[in-house]
Amino acid sequence: MKSIVEGMIAGDERSIARAITIIEEEPEIAAHLLKDIFPYTGRAFIIGITGAPGVGKSTLVDKIAERYRREGKKIGIIAVDPSSAFSGGAILGDRVRMQRHNLDSGVFIRSMATRGQMGGLSRFTGDAIDILDAAGKDVIIIETVGVGQDEIDIVSHSDSVVVVLIPGMGDDIQAIKAGILEIADIFAVNKADQPGADRVVSELEYLFTMLTESVLEMPEIIKTEALYDSGIDLLVEAIEKRHQKVIESGLLNEKRMERCENRLVSILRERLLNEAMENVLKDGRYHEYVNAIFVRRIDPYSAVEEIMKGFGRREQKNA
């Protein structure tokens, strides 16, 4: 473990890869690893890229990474892919679409499987971010899985969120509502060489005139053609400009404080559930409760109350 942590902090790619594998596959030692590296975290700029399948997120991530590399910044990329129903691993492998970075030691790319996690991310995304942050990456880019309109978990992991849209998605307004509109710091209208790009921009501008005062300002809208390297400089400039603005306003610290709270609650919730399942229900009462609920002898809420009472007594006894 010590050699992995030392190698990671030195930026060794094998150590970084091994550390991410540990958090995915070896939970019993992952906590020790994450505790050791935590003092080295909190320095990276985290960019979230989300949008529906086929909008060109991977190509856009590739181009954004290239721009930051020109400035000499070290890049970490987490590409969240759907899970294989057989192996549980990532099945799309965005690293295949970013092969030209393979020989660049300044870019580390890792595909992570959702493993059934909703919200467009892997449940280990936060831990992977910490690893790349501790490894000295200046910019960490997270690409969500691209499953639809409910990928809003990205906002709790990122400093800035770019929502990628394209023309020709059918009902464009329908494609950009349901929460996605509110999480965007910047909109990238990709494949802008196709008919309808200006319509998407106009609809975005119109929708923001209808929003409540809870939205302080309209996100910048950048038209891009990632495949042809068009508009990428403007997009990165917009990302950097907004990042500087939230730093100066103090909003970045507020957002990162909220992220710490969400992380704490998430870990606590998972730990309490595991404790309840392992220690309170290990004597077979779990299936007794399920059967009792099935035959309507007890309702689910009363069953949980009984379980929690037993859990509380066990905690007092251990104390």
C-alpha positions in Angstrom: 0.0 0.0 0.0 2.8 2.4 0.9 4.5 1.9 -2.5 1.2 2.4 -4.3 0.6 5.7 -2.5 4.1 6.9 -3.0 4.0 6.0 -6.7 0.6 7.6 -7.1 1.7 10.9 -5.6 4.8 10.8 -7.9 2.4 10.5 -10.8 3.3 6.9 -11.8 0.5 5.6 -14.1 0.7 2.0 -12.9 0.2 3.1 -9.3 -2.7 5.3 -10.3 -4.3 2.5 -12.3 -3.7 0.0 -9.4 -5.2 2.5 -6.9 -8.4 2.8 -8.9 -8.7 -0.9 -9.3 -8.4 -1.2 -5.5 -11.4 1.1 -4.9 -13.4 -0.8 -7.4 -12.5 -4.4 -6.4 -11.0 -4.4 -2.9 -13.2 -2.3 -0.6 -11.6 -3.8 2.5 -8.4 -1.9 1.8 -9.7 0.9 -0.3 -10.6 3.0 2.8 -7.0 2.8 4.1 -5.8 4.0 0.7 -8.2 6.9 0.5 -7.3 8.0 4.0 -3.6 8.1 3.2 -4.1 10.2 0.0 -6.7 12.6 1.3 -4.2 15.3 2.5 -3.0 15.6 -1.1 -6.5 16.3 -2.6 -8.5 19.4 -3.2 -6.2 21.1 -5.8 -7.6 19.9 -9.2 -10.1 21.7 -11.3 -12.9 19.2 -12.1 -15.0 19.5 -15.3 -18.1 17.5 -15.9 -19.2 16.7 -19.4 -22.7 15.3 -19.8 -25.3 14.8 -22.5 -27.3 12.2 -24.4 -25.7 9.4 -26.3 -24.3 10.3 -29.7 -23.7 14.0 -29.0 -19.9 13.7 -29.3 -18.9 13.9 -25.7 -15.9 11.7 -26.0 -14.5 13.6 -29.0 -15.2 16.9 -27.1 -13.3 15.6 -24.0 -10.4 14.5 -26.3 -10.2 18.0 -27.7 -10.5 19.8 -24.4 -7.7 17.6 -23.0 -5.6 18.5 -25.9 -6.1 22.3 -25.3 -5.1 22.0 -21.7 -2.0 19.9 -22.6 -0.8 22.7 -24.8 -0.7 24.8 -21.6 1.4 22.1 -19.9 -1.3 21.0 -17.6 -1.6 17.4 -16.4 -5.0 15.8 -17.2 -7.0 13.0 -15.7 -10.0 11.7 -17.6 -12.8 9.5 -16.1 -15.0 8.1 -18.8 -18.1 6.4 -17.2 -19.5 3.7 -19.5 -22.4 1.3 -19.3 -21.8 -2.0 -17.5 -21.5 -5.4 -19.2 -24.3 -7.6 -18.1 -21.8 -10.5 -17.9 -18.6 -9.1 -16.4 -19.8 -5.9 -14.8 -17.0 -4.0 -16.5 -17.2 -1.0 -18.9 -18.3 -2.0 -22.4 -17.8 1.1 -24.5 -14.2 1.9 -23.5 -13.9 5.6 -24.3 -10.1 5.1 -24.1 -10.4 3.6 -27.6 -11.7 7.0 -28.9 -8.8 8.9 -27.2 -5.9 6.6 -28.4 -3.7 9.5 -29.5 -3.2 10.4 -25.8 -1.9 6.9 -25.0 1.7 7.9 -25.3 1.3 11.1 -23.4 2.4 10.6 -19.8 0.6 13.9 -19.0 -2.8 12.4 -19.7 -4.4 9.5 -17.7 -7.6 8.0 -19.0 -9.7 5.5 -17.1 -13.0 3.9 -18.1 -15.3 3.1 -15.2 -18.5 1.0 -15.3 -21.8 2.3 -13.8 -22.5 -1.2 -12.3 -26.1 -0.3 -12.1 -25.6 3.1 -10.5 -28.2 5.7 -11.6 -27.3 9.3 -12.4 -24.8 8.7 -15.2 -21.8 8.0 -12.9 -20.0 5.1 -11.2 -20.4 4.9 -7.4 -16.6 5.1 -7.2 -16.4 8.3 -9.2 -15.7 10.5 -6.1 -12.9 8.1 -5.0 -11.4 8.1 -8.5 -11.4 11.9 -8.5 -9.5 11.9 -5.2 -6.9 9.5 -6.6 -6.3 11.6 -9.7 -6.2 14.8 -7.6 -3.7 13.3 -5.2 -1.6 12.2 -8.3 -1.1 15.8 -9.2 -3.6 16.2 -12.1 -4.3 19.8 -12.7 -7.6 19.2 -14.6 -9.9 16.2 -14.1 -12.6 15.7 -16.8 -15.5 13.4 -16.0 -17.6 12.1 -18.9 -21.0 10.7 -17.9 -22.4 7.5 -19.4 -24.9 9.3 -21.6 -28.1 7.5 -20.8 -30.6 10.3 -21.0 -32.1 13.2 -19.0 -31.4 12.1 -15.5 -27.7 12.5 -15.3 -27.6 15.2 -12.7 -25.2 13.5 -10.2 -22.4 15.1 -12.2 -23.1 18.5 -10.6 -22.2 17.2 -7.1 -18.8 16.0 -8.4 -17.7 18.9 -10.6 -16.6 22.5 -10.3 -18.0 23.2 -13.8 -20.6 21.3 -15.8 -20.7 21.4 -19.6 -24.0 20.0 -21.1 -23.5 18.9 -24.7 -26.4 19.1 -27.2 -26.7 18.6 -30.9 -29.2 19.6 -33.5 -31.7 17.1 -34.9 -32.6 15.4 -31.6 -36.3 15.5 -32.4 -38.0 17.8 -29.9 -35.0 19.9 -28.9 -36.8 21.5 -25.9 -37.8 18.1 -24.6 -34.2 16.9 -24.9 -32.8 19.7 -22.6 -35.3 19.9 -19.8 -35.9 17.6 -16.8 -33.1 18.9 -14.7 -30.4 19.0 -17.3 -31.1 22.7 -18.0 -30.5 23.8 -14.5 -27.2 22.0 -13.9 -25.4 23.5 -16.9 -22.7 26.1 -16.4 -21.9 26.1 -20.1 -23.8 24.6 -23.1 -21.8 23.2 -26.0 -24.0 22.8 -29.1 -21.8 20.3 -30.9 -22.0 19.2 -34.5 -22.9 22.8 -35.2 -22.3 22.3 -38.9 -25.5 20.4 -39.1 -28.9 22.1 -39.9 -30.8 23.2 -36.8 -27.8 24.3 -34.6 -29.0 28.0 -34.5 -32.5 26.7 -33.5 -31.0 24.9 -30.5 -29.2 28.1 -29.4 -32.4 30.1 -29.8 -34.4 27.6 -27.8 -31.9 27.7 -25.0 -32.0 31.5 -24.9 -35.8 31.4 -24.9 -36.0 28.8 -22.1 -33.7 30.9 -19.9 -36.0 33.9 -20.2 -38.7 31.8 -18.7 -36.8 30.5 -15.7 -37.3 31.8 -12.2 -34.9 34.1 -10.3 -33.2 31.0 -8.9 -31.0 31.0 -12.0 -28.7 34.0 -11.5 -27.5 34.2 -15.1 -27.7 32.4 -18.3 -24.9 29.9 -19.1 -22.7 30.7 -22.0 -23.6 28.8 -25.2 -20.8 27.7 -27.5 -21.2 26.2 -30.9 -18.6 23.5 -31.6 -17.6 20.9 -34.2 -15.4 18.7 -32.1 -14.6 16.3 -35.0 -13.2 19.3 -37.0 -11.6 21.0 -34.0 -13.9 24.1 -34.4 -15.1 26.1 -31.4 -12.9 24.2 -28.9 -10.7 27.2 -28.0 -13.9 29.3 -27.3 -15.3 26.5 -25.2 -12.1 26.1 -23.0 -12.0 29.9 -22.7 -15.6 29.9 -21.5 -14.9 27.2 -19.0 -11.8 29.0 -17.6 -13.6 32.4 -17.5 -16.5 30.9 -15.5 -14.1 29.0 -13.2 -12.3 32.3 -12.4 -15.6 34.0 -11.8 -16.8 31.5 -9.2 -13.4 31.6 -7.4 -13.6 35.3 -7.1 -17.2 35.3 -5.9 -16.6 32.6 -3.3 -19.1 30.3 -5.0 -16.5 27.6 -5.6 -15.8 27.2 -1.9 -19.6 26.9 -1.3 -19.9 24.3 -4.0 -17.0 22.3 -2.7 -18.3 22.5 0.9 -21.6 21.1 -0.4 -19.7 18.3 -2.2 -18.0 17.4 1.1 -21.4 17.2 2.8 -22.8 15.0 0.0 -19.8 12.7 0.2 -20.1 12.3 3.9 -23.8 11.5 3.8 -23.2 9.1 0.9 -20.5 7.1 2.8 -22.4 7.2 6.0 -25.6 5.9 4.4 -23.7 3.1 2.7 -21.8 2.2 5.9 -25.0 2.1 8.0 -26.8 0.0 5.4 -24.0 -2.5 5.3 -23.8 -2.6 9.1 -27.6 -3.2 9.3 -27.5 -5.9 6.6 -24.4 -7.7 8.0 -24.9 -7.4 11.8 -28.7 -7.0 12.4 -30.1 -9.3 9.8 -27.4 -11.9 9.5 -29.4 -14.4 11.7 -32.0 -15.0 9.0 -34.5 -12.4 10.1 -34.1 -10.6 6.8 -36.1 -13.2 5.0 -38.6 -13.4 7.9 -39.3 -9.7 7.4 -39.6 -10.1 3.7 -42.1 -12.9 4.1 -44.0 -11.0 6.8 -44.4 -8.0 4.5 -45.5 -10.3 1.6 -48.3 -11.9 3.7 -49.2 -8.4 5.1 -48.4 -9.4 8.6 -46.3 -6.2 8.9 -45.8 -3.2 6.8 -42.4 -2.2 5.5 -42.1 0.9 7.7 -42.8 -1.0 10.9 -40.3 -3.6 9.8 -37.6 -1.0 9.3 -38.4 0.5 12.7 -38.0 -2.9 14.4 -34.7 -3.4 12.5 -33.4 0.0 13.6 -34.4 -0.6 17.2 -32.4 -3.8 17.2 -29.5 -2.0 15.5 -29.6 0.7 18.1 -29.5 -1.8 21.0 -26.5 -3.5 19.4 -24.7 -0.1 19.0 -25.3 0.7 22.7 -24.0 -2.8 23.8 -20.8 -2.3 21.8 -20.3 1.1 23.3 
